[in-house]
Amino acid sequence: MSLTETAPQISADERAARLTEAGEFWSRRIESAPSTANLSYTVTGVGTGSVASTITAGTHTFTIDEPAGLAGDDVAASPVEVALGALISCQIVVYRLYAQNLGIEIDSISATAVGELNVKGLFGIDDAVRPGFEKVRLTINVTGPESDERYEDLRRAVDAHCPVLDLFSNATPIDVELIAN
């Protein structure tokens, strides 16, 4: 599946079965071999076009670019848009996972992330301005028969366990190695 294709539509029962099966699989696997809980992801990229990158993640290849105003060819979403997309995608996954685990019914879910970024940091115009987002507003819309309190319980569980929300919320140690030939 490419970045522009949509996921197949499945029924709520099929989704519930997949989520339950995945949870049970990982529980058994980690119980029998605790070290298997540690996963490593590798993504590679190569520069293309004006400032674009062709990214390979597992069997998936996609492009990330910048708009013309940031020297790009505007052939794909920008890195910060992809980061926001990763955040809302992870939120949707973890909402579905924890709704299943907590027995909370969701009829539909959608999310919006708005990132505020000041380009003075990116372009080195003002070193007091960070180059990344100054703030991100995340809105999750769920519909279903549950009470507001049940959905708030779900939000707290997701906030505590969403990997990409954690990346946005907490500093992650990064080792950078430059190899110049």
Protein Blocks (a to p, Z undefined) as FASTA:
>chain_A
ZZkbccddddfklmmmmmmmmmmmmmmmmmmmmmlmpccdddddddehjllccddehjbc
cdddddfknopaolaccfklmmmmmmmmmmmmmmmmmmmmnopacfbdcddddddddfkl
mnomamkbcfbdfbdcdddddddjbdfklmmmmmmmmmmmmmklmmmmpccddddddddZ
Z
